[in-house]
């Protein structure tokens, strides 16, 4: 046995076959059922030419099919490729071509856009449709997902699997075309999927045989809100599955806050996982309408990954859910899970974006040396040890992101940070998004964290806009809370006690809603366009 992701799952499935693995509003799957269906799908795909190294695109909403299809590919030593279902035809065609897709599994709702993309970049292998209630015509030649599973064997006659098999995750699209990050199974298991120890605090396992011993007598229940097409959701789901827990998924579509809280009580959810204020604030406001309406007694962790919860949101969590631990997780597709910051019940809420990184991470200066804690020097976050192989078919980009220094291979992120004297990392934001104003750099996420604490601000994004004297100026694009209004002077005064003068917003663009992706991350390209339009 190896650290192949499907072999690890099979170990857990054999240990707790009747325990529920995946729960959605329409189906419930035990570990035995999930594994058997994944094996059937794998055998059906193998009959159509899918095998070691084959790339299988997954263009799916959240659902049990997403996890089944990932496991099926891993059983065959094939590579599932996440396809962002928000992409337009040109982005899809680029991804299909760049990823060398041989097969595609898709929800019927996306058929029209896929058909156009396939007209530009045909796929030679099977195209499999998962039915839904969209009523869309299916793509000509599509095979039916459930029919494939019903007609195939559940035997696990899969050979040659290895921890060296590949995991590919596509990322980007906001500032450029998407690019694939290539990991080994063994490395992504330890760097992002819990390493066999998602909850017990014993540390990662040292051999695959240890995995089953770590399965808890009663599995942890995680309600997962982000889309599985994004890696943070995949990592969260698999970390729970490798611990013998249950992953609960909501219905596809816009966030229904009241439905989420109903699920928390119905499924006795222990961990609620989401992305930043964009998801947290609607949930908390819905809960605050009538806290007695919902049973949140089982909940002990409120976790955000991919975007930091603001101080005001953490304060609201503490007031509404006083016994809950609040966790901000931090990482990227190129590094895995790099660090976190937990607020224990009753503890003071900290300002800003501070994290404790794991032992494999550091903040490096321009010479790729760790910066001195407390020096105030701004560096780049980096990870060593278990890091990706590189970007798929992009050696030039790989050479600039995955670098050698003093015999150590580092994965460099685009995230700028400093290190406090006590070793705490202060995250400033993406260097590529930094605003150069009068020769000083301003990092949007640092300003956003303060702006969103204003009581009249519902959501906000900070971008740079051209300025004749300063080169660029700081612009806030914000949506006020319903029934409120806010002025630039009020925002500047609110920020003044926390930010240097050059970081203070100079323009304000008020919108009805801040546009974010389905993963909750801000669309900076949209925000900049709005900022420029408002300044004309």
Buried (B, 14 or more C-beta within 10 A) or exposed (E): EBBBBBBBBBBBBEBBBEBBBBBBEEEBBBBBBBBBBBBBBBBBBBEBEBEBEBBBBBBBBBBBBBBBBBBBBBBBBBBBBBBBBBBEBEBBBBBBEBBBBBBBBBBBBBBEBBBBBBEEBEBEBBBBBBEBEEEBEBBEEBBBBEEBBEEBEBEBEBEEBBBBBBBBBBBBBBEEEBBBBBBBBBBBBBBBBBBBBBBEEEEBBEEBEBBBEBBEEEBBBBBBBBBBBBBBBBBBBBBBBBBBBBBBBBBBEEBBBBBBBBBBBEBBBBBBBBBBBBBBBBBBBBBEEEEEEBBBEEBBBBBBBBBBBBBBBBBBBBEBBEEBBBBBBBBBBBBBBBBBBEBEEEEEBEEBBBBBBBEBBBBBBEEBEEBEBEEEEBBBBBBBBBBBBBBBBBEEEBEEBBBEBEEEEBBBBBBBBBBEEEEBBBBBBBBEBBBEBEEBBBBBBBBBBBBBBBEBBBBBBBBBBEBEEBBBBBBBBBBBBEEEEBEBEBBBEBBEEBBEEBBBBBBBBBBEEBBBBBBBBBBBEBBBBBBBEBEE
